[in-house]
Amino acid sequence: MKKIVYVALSADILHEGHINVLKKASKFGDVVVGLLTDEAIATYKKFPHLNYKQREIVLKNIKFVKRVIPQRTHDYSENLNILKPHFVVHGDDWKKGVQSLVRKRVLSTLKKWKGKLIEIKYTKNISSTLIRDKIKSLGTTPEVRKSKLKRLIAAKKIVRFLESHNSLTGLIIEKLNIVSKNQILEFDGMWSSSLTDSISRGKPDNQSVDYSTRILGLNETLDATTKPIIFDADNGGRNEHIRHLVKSLERAGVSAMVIEDKVGLKQNSLFKNQKNIKQDSIKEFCKKIQIAKDSRISNDFMIVARIESFILGKSLKDALNRAEAYSKAGADAILIHSKEKTPKQIFSFSKKFIKSKYYKPMIAVPSKYSKTNEISLIKNNFKVVIYANHLMRASHFAMYKTASQILKNGRSFESEKNITNLESILRLIK
């Protein structure tokens, strides 16, 4: 009987380094690949381009691989304790950084049955990260971008979206990542906000900027980025027009469209006075959802229903009734909105809705209850958080301060220490 050799891989982008490890591993026995699931990869590195099934098919057709099994966590222990392999094979590039703790746990687990860790010399000048960066520089396709949001919701505890109102803000969201507690933290995508789209054009947030103009601007961001986009469609407009809006957004590669259940001239939901604002009837808004659903080509394009009951002073019961009806009508997710300074309203909603047989993933927009952290949102079963206007607000603050300093001092020198240097801007665009 051949000995068992365990190799854990993400295998999003296979290169000669992976093949070298698999080839050498096969000399010690039958190679069982622990293929990291999307969920496992998302806990410590960038989300994979290919889903688990696509990556599995590729690995199963490599001659050095005997079997492929899912590895559901970054930690190898669960699979190792089941298989009790004679050997674990890995490249020697994991002795430092994020993976060093995983390596220690592998060594500790293997000691239980006197298993051995074999480390293969790292193949120089090649890595998945380098290849991924090269691919990213070429861009993406609408189909690949569009499908990512559903995968992210399925794989991650919380999916982070940040407002983007032009290509520059899109590039910041695209490229920014930080390492904290051995995890890579980044925004998962962009929120195309009607509020900030309007403000950036010097117009009020009342649908003065039509969808065609917004989509033209959005195309520039789509050209410069690869991450998924959620489009704020206000109330979606007339039923006769919503079909064309869905088709335009889906064709461009947008992942989701959010439509709110208010009617008439738009007024921003965060204004205190909502007296003259009316909420659509459940029946009519369900009709709108069904039209949007029937208009899409792919189920990867998500229709999100935004419930304004709390904004308009209505009850939890009203919000829940609407959520269930909208879900039955075909909504893929529910955005429950609130302008309270605490998350009490939305958490009372989530505790009830999670028990419904019509439950759909929930989205939070903590513009007012900004002290609420993502851990609390996760505990209350929210899957997506949208930071809906922060880059616009930040840019206004910085630009106003800089302009004031230049006026006051009659020169720009004093403002230089508070603004990004030209080299950083040029590197970002490059």
Secondary structure, DSSP 8 states (H G I E B T S, - for coil): ---EEEEEE--SS--HHHHHHHHHHHTTSEEEEEEE-HHHHHTTS---SS-HHHHHHHHHTSTT-SEEEEE-SSS-HHHHHHH--SEEEEETT-SSGGGHHHHHHHHHHHGGGT-EEEEE---TT--HHHHHHHHHHH---HHHHHHHHHHHHHH-S-EEEEE--SHHHHHHHHH-EEEETTEEEE--EEEE-HHHHHHHTT--TTT-S-HHHHHHHHHHHHHH--S-EEEE-TT---HHHHHHHHHHHHHHT--EEEEESEESS---TTSS--TT-EE--HHHHHHHHHHHHHH-S-TTSEEEEEE-TTTTT--HHHHHHHHHHHHHHT-SEEEE---SSSSHHHHHHHHHHTTSTT---EEE--SSSTT--HHHHHHTTEEEEEE-SHHHHHHHHHHHHHHHHHHHHTSSGGGGGGS--HHHHHHHH-
